[in-house]
């Protein structure tokens, strides 16, 4: 069931395929974040971490809006 909030955003439960994509992406991002953690601190490292977080956010937003691809 879709629910709309006061800002017009739709909320709906996600199915198993959508959850697998999102949690799979988070796991991959976590592994990449672990690699970043091994590097010395730098602006470049901070930017890489920010972009990694952003990539997961946009992937999640896409899956929520458009669903999982057909197998």
C-alpha positions in Angstrom: 0.0 0.0 0.0 1.4 3.4 -1.0 1.1 6.3 1.4 1.8 9.9 0.6 3.3 12.3 3.1 2.7 16.1 3.3 5.4 16.7 0.8 4.0 14.4 -1.8 6.6 11.7 -1.3 5.2 8.2 -1.7 6.0 5.4 0.8 5.5 1.7 0.1 6.8 -1.5 1.4 9.7 -2.9 -0.6 9.8 -6.5 -1.9 12.5 -9.0 -1.4 14.3 -8.2 -4.7 14.4 -4.5 -3.9 15.8 -5.2 -0.4 18.4 -7.5 -1.9 19.6 -4.8 -4.2 19.8 -2.1 -1.5 21.4 -4.3 1.1 23.8 -5.7 -1.5 24.8 -2.2 -2.4 25.3 -1.2 1.2 27.5 -4.3 1.8 29.7 -3.5 -1.3 29.9 0.2 -0.1 30.9 -1.0 3.4 33.7 -3.1 1.9 34.9 -0.1 -0.1 34.6 2.1 3.0 36.8 -0.4 4.9 39.4 0.1 2.1 39.2 3.8 2.5 39.7 3.5 6.2 43.1 2.0 5.6 44.3 5.2 3.8 45.7 8.2 5.6 43.4 11.1 6.0 43.1 13.5 3.1 40.6 15.7 1.3 40.5 13.1 -1.5 39.6 10.3 0.9 36.9 12.5 2.4 35.5 13.2 -1.0 35.6 9.5 -2.0 33.7 8.6 1.2 31.1 11.3 0.5 30.6 10.2 -3.1 30.3 6.6 -1.9 27.6 7.6 0.5 25.9 9.6 -2.2 26.0 6.7 -4.7 24.2 4.4 -2.2 21.7 7.1 -1.5 20.9 7.6 -5.2 20.7 3.8 -5.8 18.3 3.5 -2.9 16.2 6.3 -4.2 16.1 4.8 -7.7 15.0 1.4 -6.4 12.3 2.9 -4.1 10.9 4.9 -7.1 11.3 2.5 -9.9 11.6 -1.0 -8.3 14.0 -3.8 -8.9 15.0 -4.8 -12.5 13.3 -7.9 -13.8 15.5 -11.0 -13.6 
